[in-house]
Amino acid sequence: MLLTLWILLGLCTLWMALRCLPVGWDWHRPLPELIALIPLLSGPLLVLLVWALVLAAWPQVVVTCLLLIVQALWQLVFFLPYPASLLKWVVNLPAWSQPGRPQNPSASQPGDHLQLMTLNCRYSQASVPAIVAAAEHEQVDLLALQEVSPAFLQALQKAGLDQLLPYMTQGPATANDNGGSNAIFSRLQPLEQTARSITLPASAVPTMTVQALGRRIRFASAHPKSPQRGGANWGASILALGQLSTSGVSGQSNPSAPQTHFPAPEPSLSPAEETVILGDLNSSIHHPTFRRLLADAHLLDSAVSLHAGIHPSFPASWVGSAPLIEIDHVLHTPGLAAESLSTLRIPQSDHMSLLVTLAAHQQV
């Protein structure tokens, strides 16, 4: 019994250690999937802790408690601000990943914030009336959709979405589509619209640049390849999103990662002051490649920077089960800050929609 406990604890330790792999090593399947499930190991570890306590196996109790403490530290970053040293060495995120909330968010006026929504539409099966109703009820200013078809977009327009969000940019269908195209709808008239903003081995990334919050903001709807469609394509798609960033050193790969060349954006994007990337990014902060994207492109994950809790978004279609992992994101450059974040269930989609309120960032 004691040996079995050691074996199981060893397996849990090795599984958790996958989070610390060099960038590029996590491109080999099934590592992306295993890393995504790391937060769920807290359940088995609690079972092992009880088992060890019953057997009075004190060395195993100590090891299990240490593993649970590490799990807690990785998860508490979604709830509490961390000292810079702890954020860097334990969570492996740069210090600017948690800049805090905008100053006096409760005093915001309607024009002082933007309401964003993103949703993976599951091969265009998501409920059209529910999407339109959510956009209206939540007073959405910008909606990013993934896995959509031309017929699905037409159905949205006929259901009245064009009355709420009259401006649309749709990515063209390509051989690399991951379940469909991406699209963006906006209430604000765009300064620029681009159907294919960057080159990456996944569905085209449409962008829309608007004047809001006193600056030019570029919005992108993105959907990197899922690991099931090839680990190399998965990792390369995530890193390529760095080309969209208006700050930091984007588009660079880790020397330890497979070397992949990405051509310049086509067509070239006009200058913008801030960038927001919305979508099903098929990754989380537990993936080394995703953390490298944040670091190289100087992007903030709204869920981490807001400290408003964990918001699992997938799978949302299992009967009697809540979503388990957080792979849908709203990323933004440091000149913006999240005021609020929540999820909303849309029938017939296997993802929760993500609702984020953004404001201009002001140092307190």
N, C-alpha and C positions, 0 to 999 in steps of 0.2 A: 504493500500500500504506500509506504513512504517513497519507494523508488518510482512508483507511478506518479506521485505528486511532483517529484523532481523532474520527471520527463515532461509532464504537462506544463510546469512552470518554465522549463527550458524552451518549449515550443512557443509559449506566449512571449517570452523575452526576445526570441529571434524574430517573431512576427512584429513586435513593436519596434525592433531595431531597423526594420525596413524603412521606417520614416527618415532615418539618417543616412540613407544611401547617397552616393554622389549623383548629381544630375546626369541623366542618361542611363544609369543602371536601372532606374525605375521604368524604362521603356520596354523591358522584356516581360512578356506575359508569363504567368498571371500576376506579376508584381503590382501593376496598377490597381487591379481589383482587390488584392490582399491589403494594400496600403489604404484603400478607401474604407476598408472595414475595421481598421485599427481602433477607432473609438468604441466599437461594439465589444471589444475585448474586456471592458470593465465588467460586464455581466459574468463571463466565465471566471474571471479573477475573483469576484466576490464568492462564487461557488467554491472555488479552490480555497479561499480564506476560511470559510466555514468548515470545510472538510479538514483543513490543517488544524483548526482549533479543536475540533472534535477528537482528533487523534493526538492532540497535544504535541504536534510536530512543530516545535518552536522555530527552528531554522527556516522551514517552509513558510511559517507565518510571517517572519520578518521579510523574506524575499517577496512574498505576495503583497505585503503592505507597501514596500518600496515601489513595486510596479504600479500599484493603484495610485500612489502619490504622483508618479510621473504622468499617468493618465489624467489625473485631476489637473495638474499643471498645464497640460496641453489643452484641456477643455475650458479651464477658468479664464483663459485669455479672451474668450467670448463674453465674459461677464465683468472682468475687472481690469483696470489699467495695470501694467507690469512695469517694474524698473527696467531701464534699458538693458542692463546686463542680463537679467533673467529672460527678457524677450529674445535677446540674441542667442544666448547659449543654451537655453532650454527649449524655447519654441522655434528657434531658428528663423526669426523675423527681424528686420531692421527696426531701429528705434522709432522711425517716423511712421510705422504701421498703425500707431494709435494716437493720432493728434488731438483727439477729443471732439466734442460737439461744438457747433457754432455758438457764438455768444448770444445769450438771451433768445433761444429758439422759441420760447413761448410767446415772445413779442413779435414773431414774424408776421408780415403782411402777405397777402396772396402772391404778390409779385416777387417776394423774397425767397421763394423755394420752388422746386420742381418736383412733381409727383411722377415717379417712373414705375413701369411695370414690365416684367419679362416673363415669358412662358414658352416652354417646349410643347408644341401642339400635337405631338405623338402621331406623326405621319398624317397630319391634317385631320385627325379624328376628334380633336378637342371641341367642346360645345361652343358653337358660334354665338348663340344668344347669351351664354354665360360670360364670354369674353367681352362682348359689347356692354352687357350690364355692369360688369366689374369696372370697365373703363369709365362708364358714366358715374357709377356710385362713388368710386374712389377719386374722381376728378383727375384722371390721368392726363398728364401733359405729353408724355412720350411713351409709346408702347413698342417693345421689341419682341418679335416672335421668331421661333425657330421651328424647323420641320413643317413648312407650309408649301402648298401647291398653288398654282394660278387659280384653280377653281375654288380653293378654300379662301383665298384673298377676295375673290369676287363675292363669295357668300358673306364675308364680313362686311363688305361695302353695302350689299343689299340689305343687311341687317341694321344698317345705320351707323357703322363705325366712321364712315366718311363725314358724317355730320359732326361727330365729336372730334375726330382727328383727321382733318382734311388732307394732310400732306403725307405721302408714302414714298418710301424707297425700298425696292425689292432687289435682292441679289439674284443674278441670272442662274438658271439651272445648269449644273455642271456634272461631269462624270464622277466628281468627288463628293457629291452631296451626301450628307449623313442623315438620311431620312426625309430630305426636302430642302428647300431654300430658306434663307433668313430674310426678314423684313423689318422695317421701322415705320411707325406711324407717329405723326406729331401734330399737336395743336398749334404750335408756333411755325410761322413760315420760315423755311430753311434758307440760309445764306448759300449753302452748297449741298448737293446730293451726289453721292457716288455709289453706283451699284456694286462695283468690285474694287475695294479699297487697297487690299494687299494680296500678295500671292502666298498661298499656303495649301497644304494637302488636305483640304476639307472644303465644305460648302463656302461659297463666296461671302465675304463680310461687307454688307452695305453700311454706309455711314451717312450721317446727316449732321451738318453744322448749323447751329442756331445761335442767335444772340439772346442770352438770358443771364440773369444774375450779374449783370454788369460786365459780361465777358463773352467771347466766342467759345462755344463748347461743342466739341465733336462727339457724337454718339455713334456707337457701333453695336450691331446685333451679331453675335458670334456663336458658333457651334463647332468646336474642334472635334476631330474624329473621336469616336468612342474606342476604347482599347480593343474591343472585339473586332474592329476593322484594321487592326495592326498596331502594335505597340509603338513602332517608329513613327508612323503617321500621327498617332495620338500625341506623343511628346513634341514632335516638330510643329504640329498645329498650335499647341499651347504657347510655345516659345515665340512663334511667328506673330502672335498678337502684340508683342512688344513693339512692333513697327508702328502701331497706332498711337503710341504714347507721345504726348507733347512735352514730357520731362523725363529725365533720367537717361540711361544708356540703353536704348532699345535695340532689339534685333541681334544681340550678341548671345552666343551660346557658351556654355561652360566648356573649358578645355577637355574635361572628362566626358562630355557628352558627344554622341555622334555628330560629326561636322556636317551641317546642312546649310547650303547657300540659299537665301531667299532674295529674289530680285527686288528692286525698288518698287514701292507701291505703284500700281497702275490703275487709273491715271494718278499722277502726283497729287497728293492732298494739299490743299491750301493751308496756310498757317492757322492754328487754333491755339487758344490760351489754355484750355483744359480738355481732357479726354475722359469719356465714360464708356466702358465696355460692359454690355449686358448680355446675359445668355446662359445657356446650359454649357458650361465649360468642362464638363466631364472630369472634374478634378477638385481637390480641396487643399487646404493648407497643410494637410498631412503628406501630400505629394511633393517631393523635392523639386520637380520640374515646375509645378505651380508656384512654389515659393520663389524659384529663380525668376519667373516672369515678374512677380511683384517687385523683386529687388532690382532687376536690370532695368525695367521700365518705370520704376519709381511710382508704382500704383498701390492704392490702398484697397483692401477688401472691406466693403461697407460693414459687413457683419463683425469683423474683428475691430475695426476702428470705433464702432458705436458702442460696443460692450452691452448689447441688449439681449444676449443669449444666443443659443444655437438654434438655427432654423433649417432642419433637415427638409430636403425638397424631393427626394427620390428614394424608393418608388412610392408613388401616391395612388396607385391603382390596386393595391392588394387589399382585399376585403378583410376588415377587422384588424388591419395593421396600420400603424402610423408610419410616415416616411422615416428612413433610417440614416441616410447620409446627405450631406450638404454639398451638392455639386453645381447648383445654380448660383450665380453671383452677379453683383453689381460692383465693378471695379472703377476707381476714379483717381485722378491725379490730386495732389495735396491741396490745390487751391479750392477744392470742394470738400464738403463734410456732410455726412449722413445725419439727418435729424431723427428719422425713424425707419424701422424695417419690420416687415411682417410677411407672412405667407397666406395664400388664399387658394383653396381647392377649386379647380375648374373641372367639371365632369368630362370624362372620356380622355383626359390627359394623364400620363403616368408621372408627371412632374407637378409639384405645387408651383403656382405662380409666385413671383417675388415682387413685393411692393416696397419701394424705397423712396423716401423724401430727401432730396439733396438741397443744400443751401451753400452760399459762398462761405468759405472757411475764414474765420476771424480768430486770431490768437487772443486768448483771454489774458 
